[in-house]
């Protein structure tokens, strides 16, 4: 798993406005002017949000005249969906399979305290 790329994607989705933009784009391509109508921010702010989403590979852009049309990057969205599935499941690629596990030794604690700490 590429942890740097994963963190970049999650960071891009860490803003509620960007999550709303992704949700809106799930219905299909939208012009920047249509996106702007639905938010209470300026065009430069929209450009910033779109730049973050594009750099994370979530959104792609197509210029049409003076406007930009945005859509989800379908291939990367499938990758993101698989990434989330792999992140929450115990698969062969899971990092836990490469980490040596040690025994818990709670020599100075009672068994009940040790069990409570390890839960």
Residue pairs with C-beta under 8 A, 6 or more apart in sequence:
1 83
1 86
1 87
1 93
1 95
5 57
6 83
6 87
8 55
8 56
9 56
9 57
9 58
9 80
9 83
11 56
12 18
12 52
12 53
12 55
12 56
12 58
13 19
13 22
13 56
13 58
15 49
15 52
17 39
17 41
17 49
18 49
18 52
18 53
20 38
20 39
21 35
21 49
21 50
21 53
21 59
21 70
22 53
22 58
22 59
22 72
24 30
24 35
24 38
25 59
25 70
25 71
25 72
26 72
28 71
29 62
29 69
29 70
29 71
30 69
30 70
30 71
31 64
31 67
31 68
31 69
31 70
32 43
32 46
32 47
32 50
32 67
32 68
32 69
32 70
33 67
35 46
35 70
36 43
36 46
39 45
39 46
50 59
50 61
50 68
50 70
53 59
54 60
54 61
57 73
57 76
58 72
58 73
58 76
58 77
58 80
59 70
59 71
59 72
59 73
60 70
60 71
60 72
60 73
61 68
61 69
61 70
62 68
62 69
62 70
62 71
63 69
86 93
86 94
90 96
104 114
104 118
106 113
106 114
106 117
109 117
